Amino acid sequence: MPEISRFLGIVIYMYWSEHNPPHFHAVYGDYEVIVTISGGVVRW
């Protein structure tokens, strides 16, 4: 899992070749949000 940033307990992972569309995950403890790059769509 390619980690691209870590701050204030939040870890950002970037996925560009796993499956479309390109997206990133932001993880904070037990919480996770997934955001698509092109549309900015957020899925909890």
N, C-alpha and C positions, 0 to 999 in steps of 0.2 A: 504494500500500500504506500504510494509515494506521498510522503508528508512534505508540504511546502511551507507551512508556517505553524508557529506555536506561540500563543500569547494569552495571558490572564487565565490559563487553564483550558483554553480553547485550542483544539488542534484542527488544522485544515489539511485535507487530503484532496489531491487532484486526480481525476480519472479522465483520460482523453481517448484511450484505445480499448477500454473494457467493453463498452457497448455504446451505441448512440442514444441520445445526444451527449456530447461532452458535458461533464458535470463535476462538481466538487462536493465533498462532505465536510461539514463542520461538526466536531464532536466536543461535548462538554460534559464530563462525567457520564451519566446514564442517558443524556440527551443527544440527539443527532438530527441534523437538518441536511437535506440534499437540495442543491441548487443547480439548475441547468444553465450553461454558459450563454447560449444564444437567446433564450427566452426569459431568463431570470425567474423561472418557475420554481417555487419552493414547495417541497413535499416533506411533511413532518414524519 
